[in-house]
């Protein structure tokens, strides 16, 4: 009997991804505190946190609102690093290598003035890149 693939979703309100340019200028302790804060948000705003295996389709969508601008593609993917690390630390994904996740990062103008991030992870049918 085939078991349906597991899924996990999270919507973090009033949260924006941190651009790689800003992260590079942060002190390591400041980056560590930001990663911990992201972890707290994951616990507070997510569904149950299952362990997903073996390959995960991970989609991160940034909704930017009032007084925010779109990131270019390289900054958009780079800005998701701390978020992915926090997801990995909670054992939702086994590892953050291309062998274990198929990563998609998108952004859209927010339908409201609010800036928020939505995360969706589900067990994939296909195998990741080696």
HELIX and SHEET records of a PDB file:
HELIX    1   1 UNK A   20  UNK A   24  1                                   5    
HELIX    2   2 UNK A   28  UNK A   45  1                                  18    
HELIX    3   3 UNK A   73  UNK A   78  1                                   6    
HELIX    4   4 UNK A   81  UNK A   89  1                                   9    
SHEET    1   A 4 UNK A   7  UNK A  13  0                                        
SHEET    2   A 4 UNK A 116  UNK A 123 -1                                        
SHEET    3   A 4 UNK A  56  UNK A  64 -1                                        
SHEET    4   A 4 UNK A 101  UNK A 109  1                                        
END                                                                             
